[in-house]
Amino acid sequence: MSLIELVVFDMAGTTVQDHHEVEMCFIEAASKTGLTVSPERVLALQGYSKKYVFELLWSEMIGDTHPDLPEFVNHSYLVFCEILENHYLNNDIFPTEGCLEIFDYLKSKEIKIALTTGFYRKVTNIILQKLGWLEGLNANYVGNQNTLIQVSVASDEVLKGRPEPLMIQKAMQTLKVTDAQRVINIGDTPSDLKSGVRAGCRMSLGVTNGTHTRQQLSIHRNDGLLNKVSDIKDVIENLQRENQEDKMDFPFLKKLNFLL
């Protein structure tokens, strides 16, 4: 059995190219519904459940006890959903650099692939469908050893999205991976990194060619920052090599201790 059984990938910015489209859709929805927010603030909240972000921002603007808070949040969120869905329906979608390469590598090593996202299921499916990544998945978005990915988890399918670890844990449970030390999590936002840490993953890695730079991610707890997702191949092979060396050293040390 491989030391790593599962790699959990974020979608937009990690496995799916994102040129700040989500932020632009969010800012457009905020502007149309009277919510004042800066692009920097929206970027800082990338990766979180989008409805949670609207709740947070509206609370900051009008207070969390305002009687119209739920109405404002729902209105902004619905406008955002319409803008976002139209964007992905009407524009080309592409994998990130190295994404398909690393998927092939993981499949060759019989390491499972999970996709998690701050998107809700409808948008998630638009993206997966256009990429061809839904092929072979069942009604619960679970695949098998022959499908490109083995499971897809959207933020509206768990009680709380990132930075909570529930999407990672759902992926593990679905794929019957019981030990988080056999799981690597990778994403391009601070909330991605936090969710991997909270899930107890062996490694929570950041990728720096997505929505956040190396400098922006470096201030957050992480187990490594990669230039692109395919660099995870070297990480896994180094882990395997270190594990083999430990196994080789153990009988020698045991014999040495006995002689002493």
N, C-alpha and C positions, 0 to 999 in steps of 0.2 A: 504493500500500500504506500502511496505517495505521502510524504510528510504533510503536504497541503492537499486537502480534499476539495476545497471550494474557494473560488475567487468571486467576490461580490463587487460589481462595477456600478457606479453611477451612470446615468445616461447623458443628458445634455452637458456638453463641455468635457466629458470623459470618453464616452464611446460614440457619441453623436456630436458632430460639429455644431458649435454654438458661437456665433459672432455677436453675442450680446442681444440676440433677438428677444429672449425671454424678458430681459430687463426693459427693452424698448416697449414690448407689449404691456408690461406692468406699468411703466411710466405713463403710457398713453391712456390706460384704463384709469389710473389715479387722476390724471388731468381731466378726463371726461366726467369724473364723478366728484370732483372738488377736494380730492385728497392731495395735500402738499407734501412732496417727498423729493429728496435729492437723488441723482443717479448713484452717488457714492453710498447712500443708505440702502438703496435697493440692491446694489452689488454685494454689500456686506451680509444681506439676508438671502442670497442665492442658496438653493439647496433645501431650504425649509419648505414645508407645506405652504402653498400660496395663500390659502384662506387664513392660515395662522398669521402670515405676514400682514395681510390686510387688517386683521384684528389688532395686531401689535401697533401698526402705524396709525390706525384710527384712534386707538386708545391713547397714544402719545399726543395726538393732535387735539382731541376733545375730552379726554379723560375716560377711564374705564367704567365710570358710573353714569355716563350720559345716557338718557333714556332712548335715544335714537341710534346708539352704537350698533346694535345688531342689524338694523335696517341699512345703515351706511355700509357696513362690512359686506353684507349680502349683495347689495347693489354693485359695489366696486368689484366684488369677486365675479359676479355674473357677467359684467361688462368685460372683465379681463378674460374670462373663459371664451367668450365669443371672439375676441380679438386674437387670442392665442390659437384657437382651433382654426380660424380662417387663415392665419399665417402658415401653419403647418400643412393645411390642405392645399394651399396655393403656391407653395415654394418647394424646391428640391431639398432633399435631406440626404446627408452623406455621413458615413462613419468617420471618426477621427483618424489621424495618421497612426498606422500600426495596429489599429483595432482588430481588423480581420486576421491579421498576421498572428496576434496573440491568441485570438479565439482558436485558430488552427493548432497552435502550439499546445494550448491547454487540453484540447480534445485529444491530441496525440499522447498526452500524459495521463489521460483519463481523469483530469481535474474538472470538476463541475463549474459551470458559469451561471451566476445569478445577476440579473439587472434590477436595480432599485432606482427610484426616482421621486422627486418632489412633485411630479405631475400626478394628476388624477387619471383614472383608468382610460377615459375616452381619449384624451390627448396621447397618453402612452401608446394606445393601440393605433392611433393615426401614424405615429412615428414608426412603430414596429412594423406595421403593414407596409409602409412605403419603402422600408429598408429590406423587407422580405424576412424579417426575423420572427414573425409570428408563425411561420410555416412549421407544422408538426406539433405545435403546442395544443394542449387540450383546453377544455372550457375554463379550467382554473389557471391557465397560462403556465402549465407545467409540461416540460418536454421529456426527452429520454436521452440515451447516450448518442443517438444519431442526429438529434436536432442541434441547431447552432448554439442555442442557449438552453439551459435546463429549467429555468423558472424566471418569471417576471413578477415583480412586486411593486405596486403603485402606492402612493401615500394615502389614498382614501381606502385602502384595504387593511389598514392597521389603526389602532386607537390613536396613536400619535406618530407623526412623521419625524424626520430628522430635527434636531440632533439626537433624538431618542433612538435606541438600537432596535426597535421593533421590526423594521423591515428586514434587517439582517437576520434577526432571530426567526422571523417567519420563513425566510429563504432556507435557513438551516433546518428548521423543523420539516419543511416540505420535502427537502432532499435527504432527510435522515442523516444529517451531519451533526453529531452530538458534541463534538469538542471544538470550541471556538479557537483553540490553539492550532487547529488545522485549517483556519480560515484567514484569508487576506482580504481586506477591504481597500478599495481605491476610488478616489473621487477628486474633483477639482475645486471644492469649496471647503471652508472651515467646518460647515455643518456635516459634510461627508466625513471629514477626519474625526470629528467628535463622536459621530454615531459608531464608527469602528472601534474607537477607544472604549466607549460605554458598553459595546457588545463583548468586549474582552478578546477581540481578534488577535491573532498572533502578530499581525502587522496592520496598521492603518496608514496607507500611503496616499500622498498627494501627487497629482499630475499637473504640471505647470504650463501646459499649452492650451488650457481651457479658459474659464472665466476669470481665474485668479493667477497672479504671477507668483514666482518663487518667493519673492520678498513678502507678498501678502499672506502666503500660506506658512512661511517659516516661523511666524510668531505664535502659531498654534501647535499644540502637541501633535507630533507625528512620528512615524517610524521610517521616514524617508520621503524625499520629493523627487519625482521622476520627470524627465523631459517629455515623455510620451508613454502611453499605456503599454506598448510593446516592451519597454524596458523592464517590465515586471518579470520577463523571462530570466534575466540575469539574477534578479532577486531570488526567484524560486530555485534556480540551479545552485546558487551560493548556499541557500539554506540546506538543500539536499547534500551538498558537498560537506558542509560542516557537520551535518547529522551522521554521515558515513564516517567521517574522521573521528567523531566521538565514539562511535561503535567500535572502531578499530583500536582506539586508545584504551578502552575500558578493560579488555582482557589483560593487556600489558600492565596496566596500573594495579589490577587485582593481583596478578602474579608478583609484581614488585613488592606490594604491601605484605604478601604472604612471606616472601623471602626476608623482609626486614623484621 
